[in-house]
Amino acid sequence: MHEKIINRIIALHHYSFVRITRQTLIMIFPIVFIGTMAKMILKTVFKPDGFIYNVAFLDVIPQSVLQIIQFVLTSIGQLTLGILGVYTAYMAAKFTAKLYRRDGKFAGITAILTLLLMSYRYGKMSSSFSLNFYQRLLSGNSLLLVLLLGYGIGQLYRLLTPPKYGENTNSLPLLQERAFSSMGPIIISVIFGVAVAIFLNFNTIYHAWSTSYSSLVGVAQEHRQLWLTLLASLGITTMDWLGLGVPYNSMALMSGESFTANLNYALAHGTPWNVPYKYLGSSLYNSFANFGGDGLILALIVAILLTSNGSYMHRVARWTALPTLFNFNYATMVGLPIVFNPLFFIPFTFLPIVNILLASFAIAIHLIPSTPYPVLQGTPGPLLGFIGTNGNWGTLIFALVLLLLDIIAYIPFVKMALAVERRLTLEEQEVAGHEKNS
């Protein structure tokens, strides 16, 4: 059975879009890692509601120094994750064009121009700046759409431009030829970008699409009915897997009527037991399905570190373990990758649901209490329930047991992913050897 799954995954990698996607994700990983680290450090170390800020008593830092540090980290985050779509579109178009021996650099530039045109908010400029864009398209929140855009533009260059041969393609005559041969794809791409921009600027569909993820988060965390929490959680993880979510944002909900009612009860009675809303989505999801962010990525990191020494996945896991521990997992999502990876779809989307069901059962039989207390931003996943119950040791033990079960559940999928990685590496080496000998 495992061999059949591995063979099918290998077959998928022979499709050009899958291959281009993997190459693009590898290339943007360093940018994503820098941005994820900046966000993690900013929100956990240098924000007053951050976990490390409070644990390490960093309130002694002068306010002027703190503001400078926050400015630097915010700038890094905005110029990496905030415009990740630009880098992604360029790399996807470049890799696609180069696959067919077309002009990758011109294709990449065309993809950037098209994405900016699509994202431009006409007539919505601020008084201080003449340009304004739909951030959801430019950031990593629309990774799938941007990859499709880059791939499509690369295919456009394949159809409308001649192949590029030879080493000295940057000589003046060849540059002139490259520029004029790119005019057709650029014009078509501009028309497409403008048409999408008009649609987004004059249609309410964009608003519905841009708020769909936050609406799912609201249902998953604010609702009191368990089945709706489970459905919304499945929707969140599915969108994250598709590259349409916001997995690098901390989304722990610490407000709302139900949360406030639980908190007031716990404060008035001095105990988290018997709060009015025991199965509140925010309590269940954040405390027991958020180890390393959506999809329980911390469990995947540990599973990789235990089973994959020396592999590319092991290197990514080592580099991204720290931000993942504090629930900033976007670098791991892109680096392994988890997004678009069919091997990780089942554990990524369904393990959080299993955790929520087990936690609900434990609360129902009074094994653990609900988690009505607020937690600091960036609190490590396994500690969320412990702190959310104001130090209930049974909840900590239960969370660690859940984490252990999640690690065990991820291990078979990690082994299959390692087998796929080895097979793909061997194939690439064989292709490189044939090209060298020919």
C-alpha positions in Angstrom: 0.0 0.0 0.0 2.8 2.4 1.0 4.6 1.6 -2.3 1.5 2.4 -4.4 1.1 5.8 -2.6 4.8 6.6 -3.1 4.6 5.7 -6.8 1.6 7.9 -7.3 3.3 10.9 -5.6 6.3 10.3 -7.8 4.1 10.3 -10.8 2.5 13.6 -9.7 6.0 15.2 -9.6 6.4 14.5 -13.3 3.7 17.1 -14.0 5.2 20.4 -14.9 3.0 22.5 -12.5 3.9 20.2 -9.5 7.6 20.4 -10.4 7.5 24.2 -10.8 5.7 24.5 -7.5 8.3 22.5 -5.6 11.2 24.5 -7.2 9.5 27.8 -6.4 8.8 26.9 -2.7 12.4 25.8 -2.3 13.6 29.2 -3.7 11.3 31.3 -1.6 12.0 29.4 1.6 14.9 31.6 2.9 12.7 34.7 2.4 9.8 33.0 4.3 12.1 31.9 7.0 13.5 35.4 7.6 10.0 36.9 7.6 8.7 34.2 10.0 11.6 34.7 12.4 11.0 38.5 12.4 7.3 38.0 13.2 8.0 35.5 15.9 10.6 37.7 17.6 8.4 40.8 17.3 5.3 39.2 18.7 6.8 37.0 21.4 9.9 39.0 22.5 9.2 42.7 21.9 5.4 43.0 22.3 4.0 43.7 25.8 1.6 40.8 25.4 4.3 38.5 24.2 5.3 35.3 26.0 9.1 35.9 26.2 8.6 39.6 26.9 6.7 38.8 30.1 8.7 35.7 31.1 12.0 37.4 30.7 10.8 40.7 32.2 11.8 42.7 29.2 9.6 45.7 30.3 12.9 47.2 31.5 13.8 48.0 27.9 13.4 51.8 27.3 10.3 52.6 25.2 12.4 54.4 22.6 14.6 51.4 22.1 11.6 49.1 22.0 9.9 51.2 19.3 13.1 51.1 17.1 13.3 47.3 17.4 9.6 46.9 16.6 10.0 49.2 13.6 12.9 47.1 12.2 11.2 43.7 12.8 7.9 45.0 11.4 9.7 46.3 8.3 11.4 42.9 7.7 8.1 41.1 8.1 6.3 43.4 5.7 9.0 43.3 3.0 9.3 39.5 3.1 5.9 37.9 4.0 4.0 41.0 3.2 5.0 40.9 -0.5 5.7 37.2 -0.8 3.4 37.0 -3.8 5.8 39.1 -5.8 8.8 36.8 -5.2 6.6 33.7 -5.8 5.2 35.0 -9.1 8.6 35.8 -10.4 10.2 32.5 -9.5 7.2 30.4 -10.8 7.2 32.2 -14.2 10.9 32.0 -14.4 11.1 28.3 -13.7 8.2 27.5 -16.1 9.8 29.5 -18.9 13.2 28.0 -18.4 11.7 24.5 -18.4 10.8 25.0 -22.0 14.0 27.0 -22.8 12.2 30.3 -22.9 13.3 33.6 -21.4 12.9 33.1 -17.7 13.9 36.6 -16.6 11.4 38.4 -18.9 8.7 35.9 -17.8 9.4 36.7 -14.2 9.2 40.4 -14.7 6.0 40.0 -16.6 4.5 38.0 -13.7 5.4 40.7 -11.3 3.8 43.4 -13.5 0.6 41.3 -13.9 0.3 40.6 -10.2 0.7 44.3 -9.4 -1.9 45.2 -11.9 -4.3 42.6 -10.5 -3.7 43.9 -6.9 -4.0 47.6 -7.7 -6.8 49.4 -5.9 -7.9 52.1 -8.4 -9.4 55.2 -6.8 -8.6 54.0 -3.3 -5.3 55.8 -2.8 -4.4 57.2 0.6 -3.5 60.9 0.9 0.1 60.1 1.8 0.8 57.6 -0.9 -0.4 57.4 -4.5 -0.3 53.6 -4.7 -2.6 51.1 -2.9 -2.9 47.3 -3.4 -5.0 44.5 -2.2 -2.7 43.0 0.4 -4.2 39.5 0.2 -2.9 39.1 -3.4 0.5 40.4 -2.7 1.2 38.5 0.5 1.5 34.8 1.1 -2.2 34.5 1.7 -2.9 33.7 -2.0 0.1 31.4 -2.7 -1.9 29.0 -4.9 -3.3 31.8 -7.1 0.1 33.4 -7.5 1.7 30.1 -8.4 -1.0 29.6 -11.0 -0.4 33.1 -12.3 3.4 32.6 -12.6 2.9 29.2 -14.2 0.4 30.5 -16.7 2.7 33.4 -17.8 5.6 30.9 -18.2 3.3 28.9 -20.5 2.4 32.0 -22.4 6.1 32.6 -23.1 6.4 29.0 -24.2 3.6 29.5 -26.8 4.5 32.9 -28.0 8.3 33.2 -27.9 11.1 31.3 -29.6 13.4 29.0 -27.7 16.5 30.5 -26.1 19.8 28.8 -26.9 23.5 29.4 -26.3 25.4 30.9 -23.4 25.9 34.5 -24.6 22.2 35.5 -24.5 23.1 38.9 -22.9 24.9 40.3 -25.9 23.2 43.5 -27.2 21.6 42.1 -30.4 20.2 39.1 -28.5 18.9 41.3 -25.7 17.1 43.4 -28.3 15.6 40.3 -29.8 14.6 39.0 -26.4 12.9 42.4 -25.5 10.9 42.5 -28.7 9.9 38.8 -28.6 8.5 39.4 -25.1 6.1 42.2 -26.2 3.3 39.7 -27.1 3.2 37.9 -23.8 3.6 41.2 -21.9 0.7 42.8 -23.7 -1.6 39.8 -23.2 -0.6 39.7 -19.5 -1.2 43.4 -19.0 -4.7 43.0 -20.5 -5.4 40.1 -18.2 -4.1 41.9 -15.2 -6.2 45.0 -15.9 -9.3 42.9 -16.5 -8.9 41.1 -13.1 -8.2 44.5 -11.4 -11.5 45.9 -12.8 -13.3 42.8 -11.6 -11.9 43.1 -8.1 -12.4 46.9 -7.8 -16.0 46.8 -8.9 -17.2 43.5 -7.5 -18.2 42.3 -4.0 -16.7 38.9 -4.7 -13.3 40.1 -3.6 -14.6 41.1 -0.2 -16.3 37.7 0.2 -13.1 35.9 -0.8 -10.8 38.1 1.3 -12.9 37.6 4.4 -13.6 33.9 4.0 -10.6 32.8 6.0 -11.3 35.2 8.9 -14.9 34.1 8.9 -13.8 30.4 9.3 -11.5 31.4 12.2 -14.4 33.2 13.8 -16.7 30.2 13.5 -14.0 27.8 14.7 -13.2 29.9 17.8 -16.3 31.7 18.7 -19.0 29.0 18.3 -20.3 27.0 21.1 -21.5 24.0 19.0 -18.8 21.4 18.7 -19.8 20.2 15.2 -19.4 23.7 13.8 -16.1 24.1 15.4 -14.9 20.9 13.8 -16.2 21.8 10.3 -14.6 25.3 10.5 -11.3 23.8 11.8 -11.3 21.5 8.8 -11.9 24.5 6.5 -9.0 26.4 8.1 -6.5 23.7 7.7 -7.6 22.9 4.2 -7.2 26.5 3.2 -3.7 26.6 4.8 -2.8 23.4 2.9 -3.9 25.1 -0.3 -1.8 28.2 0.4 -4.9 30.3 0.8 -4.8 30.8 4.6 -2.9 33.0 7.0 -0.8 30.5 8.8 1.9 32.9 10.0 -0.6 35.0 12.0 -1.3 34.3 15.7 -5.1 33.9 15.8 -5.8 32.9 19.4 -9.1 34.5 20.2 -9.2 36.2 23.6 -12.4 38.1 23.3 -16.1 37.7 22.6 -19.2 37.2 24.7 -18.7 33.5 25.4 -15.0 33.8 26.2 -15.8 36.7 28.5 -18.5 34.7 30.3 -16.2 31.8 30.9 -13.4 34.1 32.1 -15.8 36.0 34.5 -17.0 32.7 35.9 -13.5 31.4 36.4 -12.4 34.7 38.1 -15.5 34.8 40.3 -15.2 31.2 41.5 -11.4 30.9 41.4 -11.5 27.8 39.3 -11.8 26.8 35.6 -14.1 23.9 36.3 -17.9 24.2 35.4 -17.6 27.3 33.2 -20.9 28.0 31.3 -19.4 27.2 27.8 -17.2 24.1 28.3 -16.8 23.4 24.6 -16.1 26.9 23.3 -14.2 26.7 20.0 -11.4 29.1 21.0 -10.7 27.0 24.2 -10.6 23.7 22.4 -8.8 24.8 19.3 -6.1 27.0 20.8 -5.4 24.7 23.7 -5.4 21.3 22.1 -5.2 21.7 18.3 -2.6 24.4 18.0 0.7 22.8 18.8 3.0 24.7 16.4 0.2 26.4 14.7 -2.5 25.0 12.5 -2.1 21.3 11.6 -0.1 20.5 14.7 3.2 21.2 12.9 5.2 20.9 16.1 4.4 17.2 16.1 5.5 16.9 12.5 8.8 18.7 13.3 9.5 16.2 16.1 8.6 13.3 13.9 11.0 14.5 11.2 13.8 15.0 13.7 13.3 11.5 15.0 13.3 9.7 11.7 15.1 11.7 9.0 18.7 12.5 9.9 20.7 14.0 7.1 17.8 14.6 4.7 16.6 17.9 3.3 13.5 17.6 5.5 15.7 17.2 8.6 17.5 20.4 7.7 14.3 22.4 7.3 12.9 21.0 10.5 16.1 22.0 12.4 15.9 25.5 11.0 12.2 26.0 11.7 11.9 24.3 15.0 12.2 27.5 17.1 9.5 29.6 15.4 7.2 26.5 15.2 7.6 26.0 18.9 6.0 29.4 19.4 3.3 28.7 16.9 4.8 30.6 13.9 4.8 27.8 11.3 4.8 29.4 7.9 8.5 28.7 7.2 7.9 25.0 7.9 4.8 25.0 5.7 6.8 26.3 2.7 10.1 24.7 3.4 9.2 21.0 3.8 6.7 21.7 2.0 3.4 21.0 3.6 1.3 23.3 1.3 0.2 21.3 -1.8 1.9 18.1 -0.5 -0.7 15.3 -0.7 1.3 13.1 1.7 0.6 15.5 4.6 -2.9 16.5 3.7 -4.6 13.8 5.9 -2.7 14.3 9.1 -2.5 18.1 8.7 -6.3 18.5 8.3 -7.7 15.6 10.4 -5.3 15.4 13.4 -6.6 18.7 14.9 -10.1 17.4 14.7 -9.1 14.2 16.5 -7.4 16.3 19.2 -10.5 18.5 19.7 -12.7 15.4 20.0 -10.4 13.8 22.5 -10.2 17.0 24.5 -14.0 17.4 24.4 -14.4 13.9 25.7 -11.8 14.5 28.5 -13.7 17.7 29.5 -17.1 15.8 29.4 -15.8 13.1 31.9 -14.2 15.8 34.1 -10.7 14.5 33.4 -9.6 18.1 32.6 -11.3 21.5 32.9 -12.0 24.0 30.2 -9.4 26.7 29.4 -11.1 30.0 30.2 -8.0 32.2 31.0 -6.2 34.3 28.4 -2.7 33.4 27.3 0.2 35.4 26.1 1.0 35.7 22.4 3.6 33.1 21.3 3.0 30.8 24.2 4.4 27.4 23.2 1.6 25.0 22.0 1.9 22.3 24.7 1.7 25.0 27.4 -1.5 26.7 26.0 -3.9 24.5 27.9 -1.8 24.6 31.1 -1.7 28.4 31.2 -5.3 28.6 30.0 -6.4 26.7 33.1 -4.2 28.8 35.4 -1.8 25.9 36.0 -3.8 22.7 36.0 -1.2 19.9 35.9 -3.7 17.4 34.5 -4.3 19.6 31.5 -0.5 19.8 30.9 -0.1 16.0 31.1 -3.1 15.5 28.8 -1.7 18.0 26.2 1.7 16.2 26.3 0.0 12.9 25.7 -1.9 14.4 22.8 1.4 15.7 21.4 2.9 12.3 21.7 0.0 10.7 19.9 0.3 13.3 17.1 4.0 12.6 16.7 3.3 8.9 16.4 0.5 9.6 13.8 2.8 11.8 11.7 5.7 9.3 11.6 4.3 7.0 8.8 3.7 10.0 6.6 7.2 11.3 7.3 8.7 8.0 6.2 6.7 8.0 3.0 7.8 11.6 2.3 11.4 10.6 2.9 11.1 7.7 0.4 9.6 10.2 -2.1 12.5 12.6 -1.5 15.1 9.9 -2.0 13.4 8.7 -5.2 13.2 12.2 -6.7 16.8 12.9 -5.8 17.9 9.7 -7.6 15.8 10.7 -10.7 17.3 14.2 -10.8 20.8 12.8 -10.5 20.1 10.3 -13.4 18.7 13.1 -15.6 21.7 15.3 -14.8 24.1 12.5 -15.7 22.4 11.9 -19.0 22.5 15.6 -19.9 26.2 15.7 -19.0 27.0 12.7 -21.2 25.0 13.8 -24.2 
